[in-house]
Amino acid sequence: MTLNDIKIVELESTANTIRQDIIEMLLSAGSGHTAGPLGMADVFTLLYFHTMNHDPENPNLEGRDKVVLSNGHICPVQYATMARAGYFPVEELKTLRKLHARLQGHPHREFLPGIEASSGPLGSGLGQAVGMALAERMNKGRNTDNYIYVLMGDGELNCGIIWESAMLAGREKLQNLIGIVDRNGIQIDGYTWDVMPLEPLKEKWESFGWHVIEVDGHNFTALDEAMGEAQSVNDKPSVLITHTIPGKGVKEFERDYQWHGKPPNKEEADMALKELRTLGGKIVCHDCD
Amino acid sequence: MLNEKEKLNKKIFDADVEQVPLRNGFGEGLVQAGDADENVVGLCADLTGSTRMQAFAEKYPKRFVQMGVAEQNMAVVASGLAASGKIPFITSYAMFSPGRNWEQIRTTEAYNNRPVKIVGSHAGVSVGPDGGTHQAIEDMAIMRVIPRMHVITPCDTNEAWRATLAIAQTDSPTYMRLAREKTPVMTTSETKFEIGKAYEMWRSEKTDVALIGCGHLLYHALVAAKELEKEGIGTVVLNSHTIKPLDDDSIIKLAKEIGAVVSIEEHQAAAGLGGAISELLAKNNPVPMEFIGVKDVFGQSGTPDELIAEYELDSKAIVKAAKKVLGRK
């Protein structure tokens, strides 16, 4: 199904709601990551509200598409998206990082149905997705149309294991594996080009046997087309290098690496929510101040 | 005398006792486990021949994944396969798996609760001439502290075969430790094996010291038991092949009965089987203990026999430790 203008407006509105959820969750938690989750809200919205074959009522649906979040620290965006998609009540988002909560600081699959793999220590999600894709191959041959989407951070690409997994996926020509790299240019210690330069990144993935698509991570039409292209490639795995703005939606947070790993305080959260609720003039919020 | 009930090898004390590497039993067991369940899959990090995964790879090429020299990736790919219902066996040398990929095993297999079977071959100083870099003597320690992880160290090829079949049927992530060299065959195809259940291999008429061990050094324990009996010291030799879950009941009972324990393992004396036993007994029934194991040093090149003697892991050292612990009773 292609995106029409009405659907795009719907997705944008959902992504905005998810961004507000993220701010409120982080404020309530008092710790966690801000920039990555805000930056990936559009990608997650597209996956859960348009692209994927999944059922929030039946998280173990046979033949479902799977999301593996390799960079587990951006889980607030996955939690908020899952709640808005109907996996669990939205009110539960405020339990993030609290004792006995299902919403662990980094995702735990045994705590929360719908999480495919516990993650946090960077680099390990891609290989798990490779294993899942290999199992599909063993069970169904190459004719599977169940996709495994694996989300990775760009800082995470510093990890050697990512390239071990990439090499295996390339050799095995895992066409049902779709990587999504959040190319937001920041990691904890600074900008990626200062900490550990990754370029030429497209060529790196290509040389490992992957089909590479560079795409604007905030443009639903472009993202949707990229997903379609990735799905249509039938002789190799694909990776979307999604160029995103860390902290997207809140000007004060955008592109500042210092927002990688800290939550907003009350004042900052109020400011962020106000800005998100006005949506830069796109949608008028009648209830806002 | 040898425990008849366990149907052990009657030629155990013969000079020409049959000697076979433990890994052979694993290789045969894996093929058999694969015959029994099509979900059994094999992954190996460029050591298919020496870990004995070769036979499985040849029989089931579509269920075998050659990982290349990438042990960390092997651990996480196995987790993904297990997520989709497979029963992955991953193999390399113990130094590299679980040595190199410990965090991946902890997070993606144990924390994630995926029943991956980690088989570490070439453990212990008996790897021999390759030297200290390749002699894993910390592996049982680093694995047994991981919640949910089962840790099993078979004593011979037959036990490795039975253990392989047994672990293929559990839902637990499991570490099984193998050795490189040919070692004496102590059990037979009729000896029973149950995960978490220790059994007596030897019992003297009177009992002064309990020798509790795992792995091929149990042969040295049996030789020591015979030697000690000649000198009037009676022993029980307990095969504690499962380090976790430890057979608490059998070990506490034995400690209560005998009152002195020597632990025996081809591993650091700290934090392995001896560590597990001492934790258990300190809490439940403290008795004097001595520890046969490597004493906080690294290994080196040499022949297996030389190294077993050098690090005081042989029957001579066990006899000495038994006498020492007896003096502390």
Boltz contact constraints between the chains, C-beta under 6 A:
constraints:
  - contact:
      token1: [A, 110]
      token2: [B, 113]
      max_distance: 6.0
  - contact:
      token1: [A, 118]
      token2: [B, 111]
      max_distance: 6.0
  - contact:
      token1: [A, 118]
      token2: [B, 112]
      max_distance: 6.0
  - contact:
      token1: [A, 121]
      token2: [B, 103]
      max_distance: 6.0
  - contact:
      token1: [A, 121]
      token2: [B, 107]
      max_distance: 6.0
  - contact:
      token1: [A, 124]
      token2: [B, 76]
      max_distance: 6.0
  - contact:
      token1: [A, 124]
      token2: [B, 104]
      max_distance: 6.0
  - contact:
      token1: [A, 124]
      token2: [B, 108]
      max_distance: 6.0
  - contact:
      token1: [A, 127]
      token2: [B, 73]
      max_distance: 6.0
  - contact:
      token1: [A, 127]
      token2: [B, 76]
      max_distance: 6.0
  - contact:
      token1: [A, 127]
      token2: [B, 77]
      max_distance: 6.0
  - contact:
      token1: [A, 128]
      token2: [B, 76]
      max_distance: 6.0
  - contact:
      token1: [A, 128]
      token2: [B, 79]
      max_distance: 6.0
  - contact:
      token1: [A, 128]
      token2: [B, 80]
      max_distance: 6.0
  - contact:
      token1: [A, 128]
      token2: [B, 108]
      max_distance: 6.0
  - contact:
      token1: [A, 130]
      token2: [B, 77]
      max_distance: 6.0
  - contact:
      token1: [A, 131]
      token2: [B, 77]
      max_distance: 6.0
  - contact:
      token1: [A, 131]
      token2: [B, 80]
      max_distance: 6.0
  - contact:
      token1: [A, 131]
      token2: [B, 81]
      max_distance: 6.0
  - contact:
      token1: [A, 132]
      token2: [B, 80]
      max_distance: 6.0
  - contact:
      token1: [A, 132]
      token2: [B, 83]
      max_distance: 6.0
  - contact:
      token1: [A, 132]
      token2: [B, 84]
      max_distance: 6.0
  - contact:
      token1: [A, 135]
      token2: [B, 81]
      max_distance: 6.0
  - contact:
      token1: [A, 135]
      token2: [B, 84]
      max_distance: 6.0
  - contact:
      token1: [A, 135]
      token2: [B, 86]
      max_distance: 6.0
  - contact:
      token1: [A, 161]
      token2: [B, 72]
      max_distance: 6.0
  - contact:
      token1: [A, 161]
      token2: [B, 73]
      max_distance: 6.0
  - contact:
      token1: [A, 164]
      token2: [B, 70]
      max_distance: 6.0
  - contact:
      token1: [A, 164]
      token2: [B, 73]
      max_distance: 6.0
  - contact:
      token1: [A, 165]
      token2: [B, 73]
      max_distance: 6.0
